Amino acid sequence: MDYFTSVDNSLNRQENEETYLPNGAIYVFRYAALKENYSYYNSKTYPYIMDQKNSVDIDTLIDFELAKVLLQRNSQ
């Protein structure tokens, strides 16, 4: 199965096949394989699918503030 399929941009998002994007949360690999392939991804790469509430991408201060709110909400 190809977990990194391309999306048909002529369709509405809801009409496309469900796809996933790497979020950088979890990587497990042998250093030797990374050094040999210069990539995290190879034929033995498989996803760990996380739901959206457990996968918050923090790139900006606003993202960080949103993550804090979600963490506080989930801690209650």
CYANA upper distance limits for C-alpha pairs under 8 A (distance plus 0.5 A):
  3 TYR  CA     19 THR  CA      7.77
  3 TYR  CA     20 TYR  CA      7.55
  3 TYR  CA     46 TYR  CA      8.06
  3 TYR  CA     47 PRO  CA      7.83
  4 PHE  CA     19 THR  CA      7.77
  4 PHE  CA     20 TYR  CA      7.52
  4 PHE  CA     21 LEU  CA      7.76
  5 THR  CA     19 THR  CA      7.48
  7 VAL  CA     16 ASN  CA      7.23
  7 VAL  CA     17 GLU  CA      8.19
  8 ASP  CA     16 ASN  CA      7.28
  9 ASN  CA     13 ARG  CA      8.48
 11 LEU  CA     15 GLU  CA      6.52
 11 LEU  CA     16 ASN  CA      6.99
 12 ASN  CA     16 ASN  CA      7.33
 20 TYR  CA     49 ILE  CA      8.29
 22 PRO  CA     47 PRO  CA      8.42
 23 ASN  CA     55 SER  CA      7.88
 23 ASN  CA     57 ASP  CA      7.61
 25 ALA  CA     55 SER  CA      8.22
 26 ILE  CA     48 TYR  CA      8.23
 27 TYR  CA     40 TYR  CA      8.30
 29 PHE  CA     33 ALA  CA      7.61
 29 PHE  CA     34 LEU  CA      7.79
 29 PHE  CA     40 TYR  CA      8.10
 30 ARG  CA     34 LEU  CA      7.10
 31 TYR  CA     35 LYS  CA      6.59
 32 ALA  CA     36 GLU  CA      6.53
 33 ALA  CA     37 ASN  CA      6.47
 33 ALA  CA     38 TYR  CA      8.47
 34 LEU  CA     38 TYR  CA      5.76
 34 LEU  CA     39 SER  CA      6.14
 34 LEU  CA     40 TYR  CA      6.61
 35 LYS  CA     39 SER  CA      8.39
 37 ASN  CA     42 ASN  CA      8.46
 41 TYR  CA     45 THR  CA      6.08
 50 MET  CA     54 ASN  CA      6.84
 50 MET  CA     55 SER  CA      6.84
 51 ASP  CA     55 SER  CA      6.95
 52 GLN  CA     56 VAL  CA      7.44
 53 LYS  CA     70 LEU  CA      8.41
 56 VAL  CA     63 ASP  CA      8.44
 56 VAL  CA     67 ALA  CA      7.00
 57 ASP  CA     63 ASP  CA      7.54
 58 ILE  CA     63 ASP  CA      5.42
 58 ILE  CA     64 PHE  CA      6.09
 58 ILE  CA     67 ALA  CA      8.06
 59 ASP  CA     63 ASP  CA      6.69
 59 ASP  CA     64 PHE  CA      8.05
 60 THR  CA     64 PHE  CA      6.88
 61 LEU  CA     65 GLU  CA      6.73
 62 ILE  CA     66 LEU  CA      6.67
 63 ASP  CA     67 ALA  CA      6.66
 64 PHE  CA     68 LYS  CA      6.79
 65 GLU  CA     69 VAL  CA      6.90
 66 LEU  CA     70 LEU  CA      6.75
 67 ALA  CA     71 LEU  CA      6.53
 68 LYS  CA     72 GLN  CA      6.63
 69 VAL  CA     73 ARG  CA      6.62
 70 LEU  CA     74 ASN  CA      6.58
 71 LEU  CA     75 SER  CA      6.56
 72 GLN  CA     76 GLN  CA      7.13
